[in-house]
Amino acid sequence: MIKNGEYEGVVEGLGTDGEGIIKVEGTTAFVPFCLVGERVRFKALKVKANIAYGKLIEVLQNSTARVEPKCPVFGKCGGCNLQHAEYAAQLNFKRESVKTALKKIGGIDCEVQPCVPCEKEYGYRNKLVLPIGTDGEGKTVVGFYATHSHRIVPTDGCAIQSEWVTDVISAVKRYIDNSGLSGYDGQTQKGELRHIVVREIKGKFIFALVATKEVNAQKLISSLAENFKEFTFLLNINSKPTNAIFGDKWKTLHGEGFFEAEEVGIKYTAGVNTFLQVNDGVRAKLYSRVLDEAEEGVVALDLYSGGGMLTAMLAKKCGAAYGIEVVEEASRCADELKEKNSLDGKMFNICGTVEEKIDGVMKATAGKKRVIVCDPPRKGMERSVVRAISKAGADKIILVSCNPATLARDLGLLLGTVEEVDGKLLKTSGGDCEYLIDSVTPYDMFPQTKWCETVAVISKKAN
């Protein structure tokens, strides 16, 4: 296979990004937007040894699972990978992705439950991060980034966002036309407007305009008021030449800058930076599952606890929950959450690293039944955290992950089915581990994309 050559082949499977796997002339090609069983023609964009990456030219024989994408910029915008696949096929892909990752990376061959679906195949996101920038001719554009790029694909809407997204984009475009301001160019570092960020919380909206300097946003606020009745608006100043969305300086221009809300009986204050899963319906299912696994009367340890939302839920359900979080600001927010929900004596927030603090919590709760809940960032757990959890001796461990690959690695290390030697994962027998897998269940938090959340539950072996 040669670069820029055109080839035909049949898709034998899907890769981790949802791309088609096609074997031609002894080379394995990865081609996006294909489905299993389809015969396609593609162009080889990159060839290295016996691996190639291609661009789909034409589907010669369609899969029965192929559907027409709803979004006019699907395939250009990098937000979605799977709009060309019917929803049942997407759910099956995610289940198989988790199962394959567990086996190949973690050395774990186990049953994976069917992926829990989302009631909304489209229009499910409660958060919008909309880049404002320039095109190749210096014209201001509003849209979403192309795949593996900071090039903005202009658009008037987004199929996976809630329906209000079109009103937001329209208001932003009118503001740009009438303000004399322009989009930020990361290359030249010119332009004032960088992002508009929106979060919906039970029908209330938090807007944040990110600019390189203080700008007059009253016309944008007035435009938004035509379609949004209950909202607050903040201006964020970010003049740093980095890819970080927010800078350090904030100014509230309309409303109080936050809203009071409630989730599973827990009252909280929500701001633009408050972490909440972007899918309300699936978030509720996932939290419910975690709480079902944490029995009343046990002591819960919530690792990477962030602002303490799940810690508070566990404290209310179990009677005692310890949240360990290294970020001081997040830990302070967790303390405020504890006071707001009258959880003194039930919710204990500890600021520090998991590996430093977990041993003290286990000693302080010796003799009690304990469950560890761990929801790390996409990169997974540090190896020191895996070792600390392994030594802690909890009766049950509940892992929540948004990345099948790092989940497989961390779970394999916990179960002893893999070990790390000189930075490489090696398969082992796993016979000495004191834990067994109870269940592994994917949740479709992100329909139309390759991503899912997974809840894995392991319990101590019976003596």
ZAMARGU-4260 file (C-alpha; in steps of 0.2 Angstrom, whole numbers, plus 5000, padded with zeros to 4 digits):
<rodrens>
0) 5000/5000/5000 | 5007/5017/4995 | 5003/5035/5001 | 4989/5043/4991 | 4984/5027/4983
5) 4966/5022/4982 | 4960/5005/4987 | 4944/4994/4990 | 4941/4982/5004 | 4928/4975/5016
10) 4927/4982/5034 | 4931/4968/5046 | 4929/4977/5062 | 4929/4994/5071 | 4944/5002/5080
15) 4944/5011/5097 | 4939/5027/5088 | 4925/5019/5079 | 4935/5018/5062 | 4933/5004/5050
20) 4947/4991/5050 | 4951/4985/5032 | 4965/4973/5027 | 4972/4976/5010 | 4988/4969/5002
25) 4995/4964/5019 | 4992/4981/5027 | 4979/4985/5040 | 4970/5002/5036 | 4960/5012/5048
30) 4946/5022/5039 | 4934/5033/5048 | 4915/5033/5045 | 4914/5015/5040 | 4903/5000/5047
35) 4907/4982/5049 | 4903/4972/5033 | 4903/4987/5021 | 4914/4987/5005 | 4922/5004/5003
40) 4934/5013/4993 | 4947/5024/5002 | 4962/5034/5000 | 4978/5030/5010 | 4983/5046/5018
45) 4997/5039/5029 | 5007/5023/5027 | 5020/5016/5039 | 5026/4998/5038 | 5010/4987/5038
50) 4998/5001/5045 | 4989/5014/5036 | 4976/5028/5040 | 4964/5032/5026 | 4950/5043/5021
55) 4933/5036/5015 | 4929/5040/4997 | 4914/5030/4994 | 4903/5016/5002 | 4901/5003/4988
60) 4890/4991/4998 | 4881/4998/5013 | 4878/4990/5030 | 4860/4988/5036 | 4865/4998/5051
65) 4870/5014/5041 | 4859/5029/5043 | 4859/5047/5037 | 4868/5058/5049 | 4858/5073/5056
70) 4872/5085/5057 | 4877/5094/5041 | 4895/5096/5046 | 4897/5078/5052 | 4914/5071/5046
75) 4921/5089/5047 | 4918/5093/5065 | 4927/5082/5077 | 4913/5081/5090 | 4905/5065/5084
80) 4912/5048/5077 | 4896/5038/5075 | 4881/5048/5068 | 4882/5036/5052 | 4877/5021/5063
85) 4860/5017/5070 | 4859/5018/5089 | 4858/4999/5092 | 4875/4997/5083 | 4882/5012/5093
90) 4878/5003/5109 | 4885/4987/5103 | 4901/4995/5098 | 4903/5003/5115 | 4900/4986/5124
95) 4913/4978/5113 | 4925/4992/5115 | 4925/4989/5134 | 4926/4971/5132 | 4941/4972/5120
100) 4950/4984/5130 | 4948/4974/5146 | 4955/4958/5137 | 4969/4966/5127 | 4975/4979/5139
105) 4970/4972/5156 | 4971/4953/5153 | 4953/4952/5159 | 4941/4940/5150 | 4924/4944/5158
110) 4906/4947/5153 | 4902/4965/5150 | 4884/4970/5152 | 4874/4978/5138 | 4877/4997/5136
115) 4864/5006/5146 | 4856/5018/5133 | 4852/5036/5133 | 4833/5041/5131 | 4839/5055/5119
120) 4850/5049/5104 | 4852/5068/5100 | 4850/5084/5110 | 4856/5077/5126 | 4871/5089/5131
125) 4868/5102/5145 | 4885/5110/5142 | 4891/5120/5127 | 4909/5126/5124 | 4909/5136/5108
130) 4925/5142/5101 | 4926/5159/5092 | 4941/5162/5081 | 4946/5166/5063 | 4946/5156/5046
135) 4961/5156/5034 | 4956/5173/5027 | 4955/5181/5045 | 4936/5182/5045 | 4928/5178/5062
140) 4920/5161/5063 | 4909/5152/5076 | 4908/5133/5077 | 4917/5118/5083 | 4935/5111/5081
145) 4939/5099/5067 | 4946/5082/5072 | 4964/5083/5080 | 4964/5102/5076 | 4960/5119/5082
150) 4953/5124/5065 | 4935/5129/5068 | 4922/5122/5057 | 4908/5135/5056 | 4890/5130/5060
155) 4873/5136/5065 | 4869/5122/5077 | 4874/5105/5084 | 4864/5090/5084 | 4870/5083/5101
160) 4868/5099/5110 | 4851/5104/5118 | 4839/5113/5106 | 4844/5130/5113 | 4861/5129/5105
165) 4855/5137/5089 | 4848/5152/5099 | 4865/5154/5107 | 4875/5153/5091 | 4863/5166/5083
170) 4865/5178/5097 | 4884/5177/5097 | 4885/5180/5078 | 4873/5195/5080 | 4884/5202/5094
175) 4900/5199/5083 | 4892/5208/5068 | 4887/5223/5079 | 4901/5225/5092 | 4916/5228/5081
180) 4925/5214/5090 | 4934/5199/5081 | 4938/5181/5085 | 4954/5176/5093 | 4968/5170/5082
185) 4980/5159/5091 | 4994/5161/5079 | 4994/5180/5078 | 4987/5182/5096 | 4975/5195/5089
190) 4957/5197/5091 | 4946/5198/5107 | 4933/5184/5108 | 4939/5166/5112 | 4924/5156/5118
195) 4906/5156/5124 | 4903/5143/5137 | 4885/5138/5143 | 4878/5127/5156 | 4860/5122/5158
200) 4854/5117/5176 | 4836/5112/5177 | 4830/5126/5165 | 4842/5139/5171 | 4857/5145/5161
205) 4875/5151/5165 | 4884/5160/5151 | 4902/5164/5151 | 4910/5175/5137 | 4929/5172/5137
210) 4939/5187/5130 | 4956/5193/5129 | 4951/5209/5138 | 4936/5218/5146 | 4923/5220/5132
215) 4906/5228/5132 | 4894/5212/5132 | 4878/5221/5135 | 4871/5219/5117 | 4875/5200/5119
220) 4866/5199/5136 | 4851/5208/5128 | 4851/5197/5113 | 4851/5181/5125 | 4837/5188/5135
225) 4825/5187/5120 | 4826/5168/5122 | 4832/5164/5139 | 4822/5170/5154 | 4832/5164/5169
230) 4851/5166/5167 | 4866/5173/5173 | 4881/5180/5163 | 4899/5181/5167 | 4914/5189/5158
235) 4931/5179/5159 | 4947/5187/5154 | 4960/5176/5146 | 4974/5184/5138 | 4987/5170/5139
240) 4993/5161/5123 | 4988/5144/5128 | 4973/5132/5125 | 4966/5134/5142 | 4948/5140/5140
245) 4947/5151/5156 | 4958/5164/5163 | 4959/5169/5181 | 4949/5185/5181 | 4930/5185/5182
250) 4917/5198/5181 | 4898/5195/5184 | 4888/5206/5172 | 4870/5199/5174 | 4863/5189/5189
255) 4872/5182/5203 | 4885/5171/5193 | 4878/5155/5200 | 4862/5145/5204 | 4856/5134/5218
260) 4851/5117/5212 | 4847/5099/5219 | 4853/5082/5213 | 4847/5065/5221 | 4842/5075/5236
265) 4858/5084/5238 | 4857/5103/5237 | 4872/5112/5229 | 4878/5129/5221 | 4882/5127/5203
270) 4893/5139/5194 | 4901/5139/5176 | 4916/5128/5183 | 4906/5116/5193 | 4909/5098/5187
275) 4893/5089/5182 | 4891/5076/5169 | 4884/5083/5152 | 4870/5071/5151 | 4857/5073/5164
280) 4847/5057/5161 | 4862/5045/5160 | 4870/5054/5175 | 4855/5050/5186 | 4856/5031/5180
285) 4875/5030/5184 | 4874/5039/5201 | 4859/5027/5205 | 4869/5012/5201 | 4884/5018/5212
290) 4872/5021/5226 | 4864/5004/5224 | 4881/4996/5226 | 4885/5005/5242 | 4875/4998/5256
295) 4868/5007/5271 | 4879/5006/5286 | 4895/5004/5276 | 4909/5017/5276 | 4912/5024/5259
300) 4928/5031/5252 | 4926/5043/5237 | 4943/5045/5229 | 4946/5060/5217 | 4930/5067/5225
305) 4931/5084/5217 | 4918/5096/5223 | 4910/5082/5234 | 4893/5079/5225 | 4895/5060/5225
310) 4903/5060/5243 | 4887/5069/5249 | 4876/5056/5241 | 4886/5042/5248 | 4886/5050/5265
315) 4867/5052/5265 | 4865/5034/5259 | 4878/5025/5269 | 4879/5036/5285 | 4898/5040/5283
320) 4908/5045/5268 | 4926/5051/5266 | 4930/5061/5251 | 4949/5063/5246 | 4953/5077/5234
325) 4970/5085/5230 | 4963/5102/5223 | 4961/5114/5238 | 4947/5124/5229 | 4937/5108/5226
330) 4939/5102/5244 | 4933/5119/5250 | 4918/5117/5239 | 4915/5100/5246 | 4915/5108/5264
335) 4902/5120/5258 | 4891/5106/5251 | 4893/5097/5268 | 4886/5112/5277 | 4872/5116/5265
340) 4866/5098/5267 | 4868/5096/5286 | 4880/5082/5284 | 4891/5086/5298 | 4897/5069/5306
345) 4893/5060/5290 | 4903/5068/5277 | 4922/5070/5279 | 4932/5080/5266 | 4951/5077/5266
350) 4962/5088/5255 | 4977/5078/5249 | 4983/5064/5237 | 4974/5048/5238 | 4990/5038/5241
355) 4994/5049/5256 | 4977/5049/5264 | 4969/5033/5261 | 4979/5023/5274 | 4973/5035/5288
360) 4955/5033/5283 | 4956/5014/5283 | 4964/5014/5300 | 4951/5026/5307 | 4937/5015/5301
365) 4945/4998/5305 | 4932/4985/5310 | 4919/4992/5298 | 4913/4986/5281 | 4920/4998/5268
370) 4917/5002/5250 | 4929/5012/5239 | 4922/5023/5225 | 4935/5029/5212 | 4931/5041/5198
375) 4947/5047/5191 | 4951/5058/5176 | 4952/5051/5158 | 4970/5047/5161 | 4965/5035/5174
380) 4974/5032/5191 | 4992/5035/5196 | 5001/5019/5199 | 5003/5024/5217 | 4985/5026/5219
385) 4982/5008/5212 | 4994/5001/5225 | 4986/5011/5239 | 4969/5004/5234 | 4976/4986/5233
390) 4983/4987/5250 | 4968/4996/5258 | 4957/4980/5260 | 4940/4987/5256 | 4926/4975/5255
395) 4920/4982/5238 | 4928/4993/5225 | 4918/5003/5212 | 4927/5010/5198 | 4919/5024/5187
400) 4928/5028/5171 | 4926/5038/5155 | 4940/5029/5146 | 4939/5010/5142 | 4958/5009/5140
405) 4963/5016/5156 | 4949/5007/5165 | 4956/4991/5158 | 4974/4995/5164 | 4969/5000/5181
410) 4957/4986/5184 | 4970/4974/5177 | 4983/4980/5190 | 4971/4979/5204 | 4966/4961/5200
415) 4984/4956/5196 | 4980/4950/5178 | 4994/4962/5172 | 5009/4969/5181 | 5020/4984/5175
420) 5038/4980/5172 | 5050/4994/5165 | 5034/5004/5160 | 5026/4990/5150 | 5011/4980/5155
425) 5014/4961/5156 | 5000/4948/5157 | 5000/4937/5173 | 4989/4923/5180 | 4981/4935/5192
430) 4978/4920/5204 | 4984/4928/5220 | 4971/4943/5219 | 4958/4944/5234 | 4945/4952/5223
435) 4933/4945/5210 | 4923/4955/5196 | 4905/4957/5201 | 4900/4967/5185 | 4906/4978/5171
440) 4892/4990/5164 | 4895/5003/5151 | 4883/5019/5151 | 4880/5029/5135 | 4884/5046/5142
445) 4889/5052/5125 | 4878/5046/5110 | 4885/5048/5093 | 4902/5048/5099 | 4915/5034/5103
450) 4915/5038/5122 | 4905/5030/5136 | 4906/5029/5155 | 4909/5012/5163 | 4905/5006/5180
455) 4915/4991/5186 | 4912/4983/5203 | 4924/4971/5211 | 4922/4962/5228 | 4933/4953/5240
460) 4933/4934/5238 | 4923/4924/5252 | 4934/4916/5265
</rodrens>
